[in-house]
Amino acid sequence: MNPQNPEGLELLARLLAGNSPGVEIDWQGVLTLARRHAVLPLLYWEITRRQAAGLWDFSVPGELYEKLRRDFLAAAARAMVAERQLAQVLQALAEAGVSTLVVKGAAMGAYYPDPALRSYGDLDVVVPHHQLEQAATALSRIGYRGSDQKQWRLAHHFHLSPLHSEDGRLTVEIHWQLARPNQPWTLPMEELWARAIPWSVAGQPTLRLDAVDTVLYLSLHTLIHHLARLGLRPLCDLRQVIKDWGPLEWQALVRRAVEYRLARAVYLMLRLAEQILQVTVPAQVKEGLGPGLEEPSLTEWIAGFLASDSPSAPHMPASAVQAWAHGAGSKKFRYLWRRLYPPREEMASIYGIPPDSPRIWWAYLQRPFDLLRRYRSALVHMVRKDPKAIAVWKQETWLRKWLGEVA
């Protein structure tokens, strides 16, 4: 970061960290970037509280401030609606005798001064594996529907197909695991359930991960599942979770991260939060997660992350990044071919049709065109040898290898 002349992502990060930027601010650009990173409510809260305390001697221009205020109030209203919908889901599951553990967005809100500061667009609930059928049946009674590919999902995935309602409520994802199967790392659900802490949503009892497991899952989800494409919001989440930690929490984090083979992912999340949001991480924690991890290529990757403005960068499919990290050309081709034309059951799950339906052949014919439409912009950037697209491609390929996903 350039402390003398912050701009773009660096400037937004400085404001979110509660630091005066020290330069003239392009507020329109900052607000646009904050919206893209889904941190507008948090930015509004940080600005108003710092100014009220007399810590900042600058202000947002009147018209833009009013727009920012309206955006915050709209976010607060959406948060109230989301909370009611989550409570309804939890109540339906409780009445069916299903145990629940809320994760991701809704659970992250518990670490913020006001849950409205952490927006989310779907509801993620973990249930015990043996209660999956009960959970799906209970939610179908209140209007949620998904595809019928449960068997394929059970064997190859970690959550059921997203459940949708005809009346436009938030999508629900029912998990039984938090990590994909057959990967080098793990998050043992028996241990996560045992350490989960009581919580309630609009008076409806449930559980959420303890703080250390929250950081483990946040690191897994952000870097491994999403290749750091989620921008600043996960780093803001991390800052909220660890802000009051003492030695016991840090020691538990190092111990579990090493045991679950997530040390590199946790290390990188902490380094990003340290450099971008000025979070303080004890030196012994970084050393415990992996001596020698601080290498020039990692420093270059962090600089590239800041330069890429992750949410708006022209990303290629994660499967293509995975293929490119596989080394030999023949392995790349085989991996890409499997992702382009996956097995029948997986194709049925993707398109939400029975695997024995004749329409499965239409799905195979349609798949290349669907992928082309979805990733057309990224392909155009790559064909034109757009330096930004190539830089993002190289960053994500390096990240896959560095995290240890590719042998």
N, C-alpha and C positions, 0 to 999 in steps of 0.2 A: 504494500500500500504506500501511497505517497502522502505523508502527513502534511506536507506544505501545500499541496494542490489536489485535494480529493475531488473526484468527480464520478458521476454515474453510480455504480454499485457501491463504490467506496464511500461516497458522500451519503447515500441512503443508510449504509451500515453505521456510519459515524453518528447520524441522527438517532438511529434506533438504539445505539449504545449509550445515548444520553450525553454525547460530547458535542460541544459547540464546533461547527464546521470551520470557522475561521476564514471563510471565503464567501463571496457573493453567491447566492443560491439561485439556481434556475428552478423555481418552485414547480412550474408546470412539468418539467422533466422529472423532478423528484417524485411528484404525486403519480405520474404515469408509471414510473418504475415500481413504486410501492404497490400500486394496484396489480401490476403484473406478478409481483412476488407475494401477493395476498397478505400484505402487512399494513394496509391502510389504517385499520382501527388502532393498531399498536403505535403507528407513527403519530396519529392524532393524540392519543393518550400521552405519549412521551413529550410532545410539543407543549400541550396544555399544562401538564404538571410542572415541567421545567420552567415555563414562563411564569406560572403562578408563584413559584418559589423564588423568582427573581434570578434564576441561574443562567438564563439566556437573554441577551439584549437585542434579539432580532425577532421578527414576526412574519408570519405568512401573509401575503397581500390579502386584503379584505374579501374579495370575490372568491379567491381560491380557498381561503380559510373556511368560508361559509360552505363551499362545496365539500371540503374535507369533513366538516362537522356533519353535513347531511349524510355523507357516506358512512360515517361512524354510527349515526342513529339508525341507518338502514341495516348496518351489520348487526347492531344490537337487537333489532326487531327479528332479523333472520335467526339469530342465536336463540331467541326465545321460542320461535317456531320449531327449530331443530331440537331443542331440549324437550319440548312437549312430545314431538314425534318419537324421540329416543325413549322417553318414559313410557309411551304407549307400547313400543316394541318390548321393552323390559318387562312390563306388566303382563303382556301376553305370554312371554316365555316363563315368567314366574308362575303364572296360573297353570301352566302345563308341567310344572315341576322341573324346569330346565335351569341349571346354574348358568350365570352369565359373568363375563369379564369384558369390560368395555376398553377398547384400545384406540389408538390414533387420535384424530382431531378432538372428539368430545372429551376424552380422558385428558388430553393435553391442556384443555381449558382449565382444569382444576389447578394447574400450576401458575396461572396468570392472576393478577390482582382482580380482574373481572373476566369471567369466561367469554364474554362478547369480544374480547381482544383476540381470541383465537378462532377464526372462522373455519368451517369445514363443510364439505359438500356431500358426504355420505355417512352412514352409520356403520361402524365396525364392531362386531360383538363376537367374542370367543365363547364357545360352548364345549362341554366335554364330548369327545368323539362318539361315545355311546348314546348321546342325546341328540345327534344331528337330525334324525328323522322326526323326533318330537318337536325340535325347534322349527324345522321347515313346515310341519303341519300346523303348529301354533300360529306362525306368521301368515300362512295361507288363509287362516280364519279371519284375519283382519285385513285381507286384501293384497298381500304380497305374493307375487308369482315370479318363478325363475324357470330356467330350462331343466330338463329331466336327466341331465348327464351326471348324476351323482356318483356312479361307479367309477367313471373315468376320473372325475375330480378327486375322489378318495385316493386313487392310486397315484395320481400325477401332480396334484396341486395341494393347496393348503387352505382353501376356502371354497364354499359352494359358489355356483354361478350367482352373480348379483341378483337380488330380489327387487322387483319394481312393483309399484302400485299404479293403478289406472288414474287415481286422483292426484298424481304428481308429488306425492310425499318423497322424502329423501330415500335414495337407494340404500338397501341394507346388504351388508356382506357378513355372512356367517362363517367364522373361522373355527377350525379345530386345532390348527397349528399356526405358528407365526413365521416359520421358515419353510422354504420349498424343500421337498424331500431330495435325498441323494446329493447333498451339497457338503462341502468340507466343514461348514459351521453348523451350529445347532442352537436351538433355544428349547430345552427340555420342558414340555408343558407341565409335567407333574410338579416340577420345582417352581415354575412360575405361578401355578395355581396355589401352591402351598405358601408362597410369600405374598400373594395378592392382598391388597388392603381394602377394607370395607369403604364403600362410597354410596352416594345416593344421587339420583337424577330426578329432580322435581318430586322428591319424596319417595321415589321408587328405589329400594335397596339393590345394590349390585356390587361388583368388585372392579378394581383397576390395578394395573401392575404397580409394584413398589418402585421407588424412584430409580434404583440402580437398574432394575430390569427395563424400566422405561428408556433409559439411555442406551442400553444394549439393543433394544428393538428399534429405537429411533435411528441408530447407526446402521443397523441391518437394512431397514426400510429405505433410508435416504441414499446410501452409497451402493448397496448391493442390488436391491430391487429396482432402484430408480437412477443409478449412475450419476448421482448428484444433480439431477435435473430439476429438483424441487426448489432451487433458489435459496433465498435467505430464511424463509419461514422455519425450516427444521433447525437452523442454527439459533433462531430466536427461541424456539421450544427448548433447545438444549440449555441455553442460558437461564431460562426460568427454572428448569429442573435442578440445576446444580448450584444455584446462586448462594444457598446457605449451607452447603455441604461442609462436613468436617472430616477428620481422618478416617473414621469408620466407614463412611460412604465411599470415599476414594479407594480405600483398601478393598472393599467388597467389589467395586467396579473392576479393578485390576484383576482380582482373583477370578471373577466370573468371566470376564472377557477372554482371559487366557484359556480358561477351562473350556469355553464354548467356541474357541478358535475365532473369536471376533476382535482380537486385539488390534489388528491393523485398521479395521473399520472404525473402532472406537477412537483409536489414536488420531486418525485423520479428521474425524468429527471435532475432536477437542482442539486440534491444531487450527482448523478453520474458524471455530468460535473464538479461539485465542487471538488469531490474527485479524479477523474481520470485525468481531464485536468486542474486542478487548476483554474477553473473559480471562480470568486468572486460573491457570491450571498448575498445580504443584509439579515441580520438576521431577520428583520421585515417581509421580503417577505416569508421566510420559516415559520415563526410563523403565518402569515396571511393565508397561504394555509392550515394549519391544526395544531393547538396546540397539542402536544403530539405524533406526527407521528414518531418522532425519537425514535424508540424502538430497543431493542437488536436484534429482528428478522430481522429488516430492515438492520441493520449493517451487520449481518451475510449474508443476501442475496447479498449485494454489494460485500462482500468478495468472495462469491461464483461466482458472475458474472465475477470477475477478474480472478478467478482460472479456469473457464470453457472454456475460449477462445471461446466465443459464436458462431461464424460462423462455427467452425469445430466440435462442440460438437454433440454427437449422439442424435438428437432430435426425440421424438415421435410426431405423428400427434397432431396438436393443439386441435382437437376434443377429442382425448384421454385424454389430459391434462385437458380439460374442464370437461369431464366426471368424472375424478378422484377427481376433486374439488367439486363434487356435493354431497358428503357425503354418504348417505345410499347406500348399494349395489344394491338395486333394481333400484334406480335412475341412478346409474352409468350404469347399463346394458341397461336400456331403452334409455339413451342418446346415448350410443355407437351403439346400434342397429339402431337408427334413422340416425346416421351418416354413418353407413355401407350401409344401404339400405334406402336412402332418398326418398321422394315422387317422383312420376313419372316426374313432371315438373322439379324438381331440377336435377334428373338423366339425363334428356334430355339436360339440360343446361350444365352439367359437360361433357357430351360426344358429345355435338354439334349435336344432332339428333332430329327430330320432336318427341314430346311426344306421338303422335298417331302412330308412326312407329313400325312395328314388331321388329325392331332391338333393341327396348328398353329392351326386355327380354334378349337379348344377353348382353346388358350393365349390367343388374343386375347379370347375371352369371359371367361376367368378373370382376366386381368391387372388390371382395375379392382378386383376383390374382393381380390386378393392385395396390391395397394398399400394398399387401405383397411385390411386387417388389420395390415399392417406399420406403417402410420403413423397408426393410429386415435388413439392417445394424443396425438400432436402435433396432429392436426386438432381434437380436442376442446379442447385448450388454446387453439388459435387462435380457434375459434368462441366460446369463453367470454371471449375477449380477455384471456387470462392475461398480465399485464405481463411476466413472465419469458420466456414464449414469444415475445411480440412483440419483446422486447429482443434475444433470440437471433436471430430472423429478420432484424432490422435490422442486427445485427452482421455476419452472414454475407453479406447482400446488399452491405453496404459493403465487406467484405473482397474479394469478387469484383471489384467495380469498382476498388478501390484497387490490387489486384495487377495490373490491366491485362488481365484475361481477357475483359472485355466492352468492345467498341469503342464 
